[in-house]
Amino acid sequence: MRIATTAMAERGLEPEFPAAARKELEAIDGPGRDTDPRIRDLRALPWCSIDNDDSLDLDQLTACEVLADGAVRVHVAVADVDSLVRKGSAIDAHALANTTSVYTSAKVFPMLPERLSTDLTSLNPGQDRLAIVTEMTVAADASVTHSAVCRALVHNKAKLAYDAVSAWIDGEGALPEAAQAVPGMDAQLRAQDDVAQRLRMRRHAQGSLELETFQPRALFDGEKVVDIRQQVQNRARQLIEELMIATNTCTARFLADSGGASLRRVVRSPERWLRIAEVAKRYGEVLPSQPDSLALEAFLARRHRADPLRFPDLSLVIVKLMGSGEYVVEQPGATPIGHFGLAVRDYTHSTAPNRRFPDLITSRMLKAVLAGTAPPYSLAELAMLAQHCTQQEDAAQKVERRVRKSEAALLLESHVGQSFDAIVTGHSERDSWVRIFSPPAEGRLAEGVPDIDVGQKLRVKLVSTDVERGFIDFVQTD
């Protein structure tokens, strides 16, 4: 926890809430309320939340209705955080400083006070909450033929978790008890899964990239790290991912159609495309001379089928060459930059306002359009916020990586001298890096190895760890 707190401060993030924010919190006496007659009562819909097992900050709910001809009407409700966190308030100022919640296994540094993010602004089960709802009609071919946005009152009928829902979908587990308690929730989840898979297939047919990154998560017993496990993608995660991507796309279009500026999430067409083509060439593949997400996705799909063990490392190489995502301001009439990785033209972040400040910005802009009032942010403000949110998100990711390295070093410090199977994940003139499989952890080859290639399997011995700096050093044994 100390290492995490220090890493936050070193990266310019605030690990604690200031006194003014804490005082402001004390004056909040309940969830957001609003008597605006335009707010719809959608509490009767079969809403459910699906998130991590330990998630308490519930940002979104989903529900759907099966229509004729294979179409589905999808509803996604996003918490109306702005109903309690007003622009310019002390709580808002802290959220703006960090712009995101920072998740480490040892400690979570929430963007908003937990009394809000896990209670009063969270879409908790059995509670009436204000929300912004996006309604989408998804046709049989997975095209979105209609979408609309409104403010509404919603009620979460079942709090569910990814792994349990996915096990049930795959026929490997029982329907979760919270879902069993709601008549028709099993059919509801089947319908949501079906439409999500159709959306997923359409995205990939259009060139959306299927990448698999290395995301280890430490498990603690008190202050002791007892294991590290890789987060596995599954059907329930895909369900939420697809419905959120669709929502973010419809939200961006809604704001564009309203004639105002918006804060977009973009991944630019890769300037280092020729480097990506060189990577493909090493696998005997030829990519076009100009950036082509459809061709890149086809290459990645073939590599995933051919060598799933090494695919996370190939994914990381491609991600680095593509460049990271960023926030930009886009005005009506301008040509959208788009999101190369998702192969979509219009995209914003709108579905996690308890955890990300850009989503709270978008929520406020949506509410202004719906109310017919002036935008809450000027173009100059949006430009500043876009740059700041990009910088702080990068800082938060560096904090999370830094803490993961220390967690791995803490787990492995009692295993110095032991040997492991490993795969080479990086190589330069100065250093080589390897990933061991059990536990999943990365470290440096302390002694230079000539003629080594990324993707090569090795047998390595752990020679040292440094928990404070997050260093793990190996040497090759054969």
C-alpha positions, 0 to 999 in steps of 0.5 A, a space after each residue: 500500500 505504501 509503494 502504491 501511495 508513493 507511486 501515485 504522488 510521484 506521478 502527480 496524482 492525489 492519493 487522498 481526498 482534500 479536506 474541502 471534498 470531505 466536508 462537502 461529502 458530509 453535507 450530502 444526505 442521499 442519492 441524486 434527486 430531480 423532479 424534471 418531468 422529462 425524466 422517464 420511469 424505466 424501473 420496470 425494465 429487467 435491469 442487471 449489472 455485470 462486473 468484477 466479483 469485487 466491484 462496488 462502483 456500478 456504473 452501468 445496467 443493461 436490459 433488452 427486448 427481443 423484437 420481430 425479424 431478429 431485431 433487439 432493443 437494447 437499453 444501457 443505463 449509466 449512473 447520473 453522477 452529475 446529480 450529486 457531483 456538480 461542476 466546480 465543486 470540491 469533489 469535482 476538483 479532486 476528480 479532475 485532478 486525477 481524472 480516473 480511479 487507479 486500481 492496484 491489488 493492494 489499494 484502490 484510489 477512487 476518483 470519487 469518495 467511496 460513499 458516492 462511487 460505491 453507494 449514492 452514485 452507484 447503480 446498486 441492486 434494490 435501489 432507485 437511481 437516476 441514470 442516462 439511458 441509451 436505447 438502441 435497436 440492433 437489427 438481425 445483421 447487428 447494424 444499429 438502425 435507431 438510437 436515442 438518449 434520455 434521462 430516466 429513473 432505473 432500478 437494478 434487479 440483479 447484481 451479477 459477476 463476470 465469471 459466474 455469468 460466463 460459466 452459466 452461458 458456457 454451460 459450466 455453472 448454475 445460473 447465479 442466485 441473484 439472477 435466479 431470484 428474478 423471473 425471466 432473467 435467464 432469458 434476458 441474459 441469453 438475449 443480451 449475450 446473443 446480441 453482443 456476440 452478433 455485434 462482436 462479429 460485425 465489428 471484427 468483420 469491419 476490422 476491429 482488432 482482437 488483442 490479448 494483453 498481459 493483465 496479471 492480478 495479485 491475490 492477497 492474504 492480509 499483507 501477503 501476496 499469495 498468488 498472481 493470476 492472469 485475467 481471462 477474457 470470457 463471454 460475460 466480459 464480451 457481453 458488457 464490452 460490446 454493449 458499452 462500445 455500441 453505447 459509446 458510439 451512439 453517444 458520440 453520434 447523439 452529441 454530433 447530431 446536436 450540433 455541439 462539440 464533444 470529447 472523443 476517445 481516439 486511436 489514430 491511424 498508425 504512423 508506424 504502419 510500416 513497422 507493423 508490416 515488418 512484424 507481419 513479414 517475420 511471420 510470413 505475412 504481407 500487409 498492405 502498404 497503407 494502414 488497413 485495420 481489416 487486414 491487420 485483424 485478419 493477420 492477428 486472428 490467424 496468429 491467435 489460432 496458430 500460437 495462442 501462447 505467444 499471442 499476448 506478446 504479439 498483441 503488446 508489440 502491435 499496441 506499442 506500434 499503433 500508439 496509445 489512445 487519447 482524448 480530443 475535441 471534435 466539432 460538428 462538420 469536422 472529419 472524425 479521427 476515429 478509433 483505429 483499434 475498434 474500427 469505428 468513426 465516432 467514439 467517446 467515453 461515456 459509460 463509467 462516470 464513477 471511475 473516469 472523468 471524461 465520462 462525467 464530462 460527456 454526461 454533463 454535455 448529454 444532460 445539457 443537450 437534453 435540457 436544451 441549455 448551454 454546453 457546460 464546457 467551452 471549446 477552450 475548456 474542452 481542449 484543456 481537459 482533453 490534454 489533461 485527461 490523456 496525461 493523467 490516464 497515462 500516469 495512472 496506467 504507469 502507477 498500476 504497472 509499477 505496483 504490479 511489478 512490486 507485487 510480482 517481486 514480493 511473491 517471487 522473493 521467496 523463490 530465488 534460485 528456482 527455475 521456470 519455463 519462460 518466453 522472451 517478450 522483448 529484446 534490445 542491444 542492452 536488455 532482454 525481457 522474459 515472461 514466466 508462466 506460473 506465476 505469470 510475471 515478467 522480468 529482465 534477463 540479467 545476463 545478455 544472451 546473444 541471438 535471442 528472439 522475441 517469442 523464443 522459449 527459454 528455461 530461466 532461473 530467478 536470481 534476485 528481486 527488489 520489491 521497492 523498485 519492482 525489479 525481477 532478474 533471471 538468468 538463462 539455464 539452458 
